[in-house]
Amino acid sequence: MENTQQRVGVIGGVRIPFCRNNTAYVDVGNFGMSVKVLGALVERFGLHGVELGEVAMGAVIKHSSDWNLAREAVLSSGLAPTTPGITTARACGTSLDNAIIIANKIAAGQIEAGIAGGSDTTSDVPIVFSQRLRKRLLAVNRAKTPLDKLKTAVRGFSLSELKPSFPGVAEPRTGMSMGDHCEKMAKEWHVSRQDQDQLALESHRKLAAAYESGFFEDLVIPFRGLKRDGFLRPDSSLEKLAALKPAFDKTSGMGTLTAGNSTGLSDGAAAVLLGSEAWAAQRGLKIQAYLRDAEVAAVDFVHGEGLLMAPTVAVPRMLARHGLTLQDFDFYEIHEAFAAQVLCTLRAWESADYCKHRLGLEQPLGSIDPAKLNVHGSSLAVGHPFAATGARIIATLARLLEQKGSGRGLISICTAGGMGVTAILERP
């Protein structure tokens, strides 16, 4: 995106309230949520019948029938049916990655405008048959006569074949969940339970204050009777958080990650409209901020690195390209997959040893001003529908920069598989 002819503007974004699984959106699914946010963008920016260059939408947990989710959602959105759509997935970084896809196409002059977003449901999860039962059903289908089909269906049948398979929550390479991995990180970086609970509490308080101030007006679209995020607990306290039991390390007596300082299973969707300056001006639309650059990195978590530490690698690469320091930002949006992940990231950037031996830096990146971190709350209070979080953060940060009138913001998102997706937004 750097050194190109066209700057990429973030024109605006929307999302529906994020909620706990098996509640308000239990029967909506990814398609319904995607159509809702795309339709809201169409309404807000007068895009009825408009052909965009691309719509990139994604979902992490989806049915095989949703293989063309983005295109199908486009066809129900109000956009011109000649608008193409691409369906993607990079775990929790999905919709930030989609913004990068759209932005690169705009910057290169391939398209003038597009939408990036994502949705996820942990209510409507794909449940599949066991491998033995799948093979049996396929064999039944291949059998020629009704009698052959019946014989194939019952031959050697065992009730154990009826046991379904649910989406995996563990890393295939380690057999450990993301929470298990983050517990290891918390111990390695000596992140205390109290510090995690404090960060979680602040996230709820900041989000509640942002709603009260009207910050999310027309950014969060009411849906299914919800006007605010279902995870928000403005009456939470350190005492309540401290009473929760460890959610992952339940046996050692040293577990620090709980349901209160970890994100819960969520449903939701978000999307942002991106465009060139010329396209926005032609349509009379204002640009909130510009997507200046992005970086994706990965770590070798299988052989000892922290699963969620990849953003610590991506950010300094991006900073170096622009001659920036970690302190050259007005806002930091660090996705709160777990409070411990945020705190481990910050400690790594402050560590001279880590910055020298892992990042190859002569000096540590240093600390950031806590008052600039997730100023309106983040995933611990909002919720975390995996593929929707990136677009949520872009929309929030772009509005923050618009309200300030100028400035620069850093986005950092950790993902499953030991990857991290980061970006810089700015408003000159």
N, C-alpha and C positions, 0 to 999 in steps of 0.2 A: 504493500500500500504506500510505502514511502517512495519518493522520487518518481511520482507519476503525475500525469497532467490534471487529473480530477481529484479534488478533495471529496471525501465521503461524509455526508451529513446524516446525523441521527435526527429525524424529523419529529418522532414521537413514538410512544409505546403504550400498550395497555395490557392489563392482565385481569383475570377473574380472581376473586378471593381464593387463596389456597386453603384447603381444609383437610381434616383428618380423613384417612381412608374409611370407607364404609359408613360415610355420613351423607352430606348433601349431594355429592356427585356420584353416588354408588352405582347409578344406572346410566350415567352419561357417556363415559368412555372417552378415549382420546379424540375420536372424530368429532363428537359433539362439542368438546371443550375447544378444539382447534377452530372449528367453524365459528364459535362464539367470539374468540379474540380476533380472528381475521375479519369477521363482520363488523366488529367494533371499530377496527382501524378504517375500514371502508367508510363507515358512517362518519367518523370524526374528520377524515381528511378528504371527503368528497370523491371517493374512488369508484363509485358505482359505474360498472361497464368499462373501467380503465384497464388497459393491458399493461401489466408490469413485466419487467425483464425476467424476474424469477421470484418464486416464493420457496424458501428453504425452511421446512418444518421438520421436527423430529420427535421421537418418543423412544424411551429406553425399554419400558415394559409395554409390549404391544402384541396383539394377535397377528398371526400370519396373514390374516385377511386385510390387515392394515399396511400391507407392503407398499402401497401407493398413497399413504395417508395425506401427504402434502397436496398432491394433485387433486385428490377427492375433496379435501377441505376447500381448496380454491374454487372448485366447481359449485360449491354451496355458499360461497362467501360474498357474492355480489361483484367480485372482480370480473373482468372480461374472461370468458371461457378459453380464450387464446393465451392466457397467462400460464406458463409452465410451472411445475412444482417438483421439488426434489425432497425425498424423505431420507433423513440422516440419523445417526446416533453416535455420540461419543460420551456415553454415560452422563455425568453431571455437567459436563462442558458443552453439551449438545447445542443449545441455542446460542451460546457465545460463539461456538464454531460456525454456526449458521450465519451469524452476523459477519464473521470473517469471510465466509464464502461469498456472500452478497457484496460486501465491501470491496473485495478484490476484483470482482467483475465490474463494479462501478468504476473503480480506480483505473482499471485497464481500458475503460471505454467500451466494454462489451455490452453493458446495459446501462440504463439511466437511473433505474430505481428498482427496489425489491423489498421484500418483507422477510425477516428472520424471526423464528420463534420455535416453540416447542410445547409439548403437553406430556403429562404422565399421570397414570392412574395406578394405584396399588389396591384399588377396589375391584376393578375389572381385569384381573390378571389371567393370562393364558394358562390353563391347566391341561396337560397333555396325558395321553395314555402311556402306560408302560411300554417299553420296547417290545416285549413279548406280545402284548395285546395288539400293538400296531402291526407287527408282522403277521399275526393271526388274521386281522381284519383285511390286510392286503391279500393274503392267501385266499380268504373267502371270496373276495372280489374277483380273483383270477379264476376261481373254480367255475366250471361250465354249467353243470346242471344243479337244480335245487338240492338234490340228494348229496352231491359232492360238496356243495356249500355247507350243508348241515354237518356232514362228517368232518369237514375241515374246522368248523366252528367249535366242535365239542372234543375233538381228538386231543388228549393230553391237557385239557383245560384245567387251570388252577385258579382258585379265587384270588391268589396273590397278584395275578395279572391285572386285576381291577384296581389296584392301588395306583392313584394318579401321581403325576410328577408336577411339582410347582416350580415357579421361577427360582433360580438359585440366588442365595444371598451371600454366598462365599466366593472368594477369589479361587478360580479353578486351579491356579498354580500352587496355592498354599493351603486351601481348604479352610482358611480363616475369613471371617466376615470383616467388613470395613471397620466396624467397631472394635473387633479384636486387634486389628492392626493399629488402630489409633491408640488403644490402651498401651501397646508397646512403645509407641512414639511418646506418649505422655510420661511414661516411666523413664525413657531415655533422656528426655529434655527436662525432667524433674518439674513437670507441670502439676500443680496441686489441685485437689478437688475444689478447694475454696476459690481459687482463681478462675476455674472453669465455671463454677456456679455464679460468680460475680459477673463474668462476661455474659452469661445467659440472662441474668436478671436485667442487665443494662440493655440487652437487645429488646426485651419485652417493653421496658420503660420507654426506650427511644421510639419503637414502633407505635406505641399507644399515643405518645406525644405528637408524632407525625400525623396520625389520623385526626387528633383533636385540632391540629393547626390547619387542617384542610389540604395538606401536601398531596394526599392521594386522591383528591377529588378529580374525577374524570380519568385518572390513571388506573384506578381499580374499578372495574365495571361490575355492578351488582349482578349476581347470578344465583339462581335456585334459592332465593331468600337470604343469601349471604351478602352483606355489605362490607364486612371486615374478615380478616383471616381467622380461621377456626382454631389456630394454635395460640393466638394472642392471649396472654394471661397478665393483664395489667396489675392484678392484685397479688402477683407472685411475690415471694420474699426469699431471702437467703435461708431463713429457717425452714420454709417449705421445701426448698431445693435440697437442703442438707439432709432432710428426712428420707429422701429417695434412696433406694438401694442400687448398687452397681448393676448395670444392665448387661455387661459383657464378662468381665472378670468377677465372677460371683463366688469364687472359692478361696482365692489367695488371701483375702482380707485387705488387698491393696488396690482393688479396682476403684477407679475415679470417674469413669464415664457412666452417666445415668440417663434416664428418660428425660430429665430436665435440662441437661447440658449437651444433649445429642438431638439431631433432627428426627422427627417422627415420620411414619409412613404417610405420604401426602398425595392429594389429587389437585391438579390445577393446570393452567396454561397461561402463556404470555407471548407477546409478539411485538416487534418494533419495525417501523418504516424507515428505510434508509434511501438516500437519493443523492444525486449530484447537485451542486449549487444551481446549475442552469435549470434542471428539472424542477427543483423546488421553487425557484423564482418564477418559472413559467406558470406554475399552478398557484402561485401566491401563498406558498407555505414557508414558514419560518424554520430555520435549522436551530435545534437546541444546542448541539455540540458536534464535534467532528471525531470520527474514529481514526486515530492517527496511526496506530500500529498494533500488532498482536504477536504473540509468541506461544508456541506449544512445546512442552518438554515432557520427558518421561524419566523415571528412575528405576533402578534394578532392585525392586522390592523383594524379589524372590531370593536374592542373596544378601539381604540385610538392610537395605535402605528403607526408610519409612514410606509406606504405601502412598501417603498423602502429601509428600514433600516436594513433588515435582514443580509446583509454583515457585518454590525457592530458587529453582534452577532457571525457570523461564524468565522471571522478572529481571534479573541482572543482565541477561542477554539483550533484552529489549531496552533497558536503560542505556546500555553501552552504545547501542546504535544511534542514540539521540543525545549522547553526552549529558544525560540526566542523572541525578542522585535519587536515592529513595526518599529524600526529604523534599523533593521538588514537586509535591502534589498537595492539592487542597483537600482532596477526599480520597479515602481508601475503601474500596468495597471488596472485602475478603469474605468469600462465601463461608458461612458457618455450618459446614457439614457436622462438625463437632466443635465445641468450644476449644477443646484441646488442640485441634488442628490449627486453628487461628493462632493460638499461643505458641505452638511449636514453630510455626512459620516465622513469627516475629522474633523468637529467640534465636532461630537459625541465622537470620539476617544480622542479629546483634553479635553473633559468635565469631570472634577472630579466627578460631581454629576451623570452624565449618566453612567460612567464607574463603579461607586460604586453601584448604586441602580438598574441599568438594567443589567450590565455585571458581577457584583459581584467581582469587582477588587478593591484592596486597593489603587492603584494609576491609574491615567489616562494612556491610551496607549501613549498619547503624539502626537506630530506633526511629519510630514514627510518633507523631503527636496523637495520643489516644483520643483526643477530642475530634479528630478527623476520621476516625475509623467507624465505618458502618453507622453514620450519624442518624439514620432513621430506622435502625434495627436491621437485622438480616435473617438468615434462614432459621435460626433457633426460634424466633418469634413468628416469622412469616410462614414457615413450612418449606418443604423442599421437594416439589414434584420434579424429579431429576432433570428432565429435558427442558423444563420451563425456567429454571433458576437464572441462566445466563441472560435471557431476554428481560427478565424481571430486573436484574441488576443494571443492565444497560439503560432501561427506561428510567429507573430511579436516578442513576448518576447523571444522565443527560438533563433531567429536570433540575437536579441540584446545581449543575453548572449554568443552566439557563437562568435560574433565580439569582445566582451569584453575579452573573453578568460576564464573568471571565474565569479562567482557571484550568486546572488539570486534574484528572482523576485516574486512579489505578484500579483495575479489576483483576482479581485473582481467584481462580476456581480450581479446586482439586477434583480429581475424578477417580473412579474405579480403574483398575488396571495400572495404577502407578503413573498416571498422567496429570498434567496441569495445563490449563488454558488461561492466558492472561492477555490484557489489552490496556491501551491508553486512550482515554477520551479527553478532549480539550475544547475549550472555547476561548479563542484569542481575544 
